[in-house]
Amino acid sequence: MGTFDGRTWIGTSDGRIVVAGPNAGTVSRIKLGTTPVYAPLMRTVDDGLIALTSYSELALLRGDKVVSHTKLPGYSLVRLAASHTHVFAATTEALVTFDANARTEVMRFPRTAAASGHR
């Protein structure tokens, strides 16, 4: 993910976020855990946190600090989607909807109900 300040945020297969700055010598590393971060990162609407999925977690970062980890049902290797009012995490078990800052779960749509055609 590229940001307006010229930084590039990249997830790695060993559970780190590498942040490269506009200068070749400016690089910091953020350790999330041991699970890979394959999906691109995103910013939340209101407070500008960095949000990402790392297998079965949704993580929020402020700068180079981890603000929170939220357990997700199943696993996710895809980018979070966002609107002005919600953040959406698609996992192997459900579509989970969070508030605009990805801090509070609002709704969960189980995959089994969607796959069987039930509403």
URKA-V839051 format. One record per residue. N is the residue number from 1. RES is the residue in three letters. PHI is phi in whole degrees, -180 to 180 (999 if undefined). OMEGA is omega as a letter, one per 20 degrees, with the letter a starting at -180 (* if undefined). D_LAST is the distance of its C-alpha to the last C-alpha in Angstrom with 2 decimals. Layout:
N;RES;PHI;OMEGA;D_LAST / N;RES;PHI;OMEGA;D_LAST
This chain:
1;MET;999;r;34.98 / 2;GLY;-99;r;37.86 / 3;THR;-120;a;38.61 / 4;PHE;-64;r;40.92 / 5;ASP;-84;r;43.60 / 6;GLY;90;r;44.09 / 7;ARG;-82;r;42.47 / 8;THR;-122;a;40.34 / 9;TRP;-108;a;37.82 / 10;ILE;-131;r;37.17 / 11;GLY;-84;a;35.22 / 12;THR;-122;a;37.10 / 13;SER;-74;r;36.50 / 14;ASP;-107;r;38.25 / 15;GLY;81;r;36.03 / 16;ARG;-114;r;38.12 / 17;ILE;-114;r;37.75 / 18;VAL;-105;a;40.88 / 19;VAL;-115;r;41.80 / 20;ALA;-106;a;44.49 / 21;GLY;-94;a;46.36 / 22;PRO;-64;r;48.29 / 23;ASN;-93;a;51.35 / 24;ALA;-60;a;51.48 / 25;GLY;-86;a;52.67 / 26;THR;-98;r;49.81 / 27;VAL;-140;r;47.18 / 28;SER;-124;a;45.37 / 29;ARG;-125;r;43.09 / 30;ILE;-117;a;40.28 / 31;LYS;-92;r;39.42 / 32;LEU;-93;a;35.80 / 33;GLY;172;a;35.95 / 34;THR;-109;a;36.30 / 35;THR;-86;a;33.03 / 36;PRO;-63;r;33.15 / 37;VAL;-116;a;31.92 / 38;TYR;-94;a;30.97 / 39;ALA;-79;r;28.61 / 40;PRO;-61;a;30.31 / 41;LEU;-87;r;30.55 / 42;MET;-146;r;29.52 / 43;ARG;-103;r;30.71 / 44;THR;-79;a;28.77 / 45;VAL;-71;a;29.21 / 46;ASP;-82;a;31.10 / 47;ASP;-107;r;33.21 / 48;GLY;66;r;33.63 / 49;LEU;-70;r;32.69 / 50;ILE;-90;a;32.22 / 51;ALA;-117;a;28.79 / 52;LEU;-157;r;28.12 / 53;THR;-107;r;26.33 / 54;SER;-135;a;28.52 / 55;TYR;54;a;26.68 / 56;SER;-107;r;24.83 / 57;GLU;-135;r;25.97 / 58;LEU;-108;a;25.62 / 59;ALA;-113;r;29.19 / 60;LEU;-121;a;30.71 / 61;LEU;-122;r;34.32 / 62;ARG;-122;a;36.84 / 63;GLY;63;a;39.73 / 64;ASP;-101;r;40.66 / 65;LYS;-112;r;39.26 / 66;VAL;-79;a;35.96 / 67;VAL;-88;a;34.44 / 68;SER;-160;r;31.47 / 69;HIS;-126;r;29.42 / 70;THR;-124;r;25.80 / 71;LYS;-70;r;24.40 / 72;LEU;-105;r;21.27 / 73;PRO;-77;a;19.03 / 74;GLY;77;a;20.38 / 75;TYR;-124;r;22.54 / 76;SER;-137;r;22.61 / 77;LEU;-120;a;25.34 / 78;VAL;-114;a;24.09 / 79;ARG;-65;r;24.94 / 80;LEU;-67;r;22.98 / 81;ALA;-109;a;21.68 / 82;ALA;-145;r;22.52 / 83;SER;-123;r;22.53 / 84;HIS;-71;a;24.85 / 85;THR;-115;a;22.46 / 86;HIS;-146;r;20.40 / 87;VAL;-120;a;20.90 / 88;PHE;-118;r;18.25 / 89;ALA;-119;r;18.86 / 90;ALA;-95;r;17.31 / 91;THR;-124;r;18.18 / 92;THR;-68;a;18.11 / 93;GLU;-109;a;15.67 / 94;ALA;-166;r;13.38 / 95;LEU;-102;a;13.35 / 96;VAL;-110;r;15.23 / 97;THR;-107;r;16.06 / 98;PHE;-116;r;19.54 / 99;ASP;-65;a;21.77 / 100;ALA;-62;a;24.16 / 101;ASN;-100;r;26.68 / 102;ALA;59;a;24.37 / 103;ARG;-102;a;25.66 / 104;THR;-124;r;22.87 / 105;GLU;-71;a;19.30 / 106;VAL;-103;a;17.01 / 107;MET;-153;r;13.45 / 108;ARG;-131;r;12.21 / 109;PHE;-110;a;9.17 / 110;PRO;-61;r;10.11 / 111;ARG;-63;a;10.98 / 112;THR;-63;r;10.48 / 113;ALA;-69;r;6.70 / 114;ALA;-67;a;6.97 / 115;ALA;-69;a;9.97 / 116;SER;-87;r;8.96 / 117;GLY;89;r;6.59 / 118;HIS;-80;r;3.78 / 119;ARG;-119;*;0.00
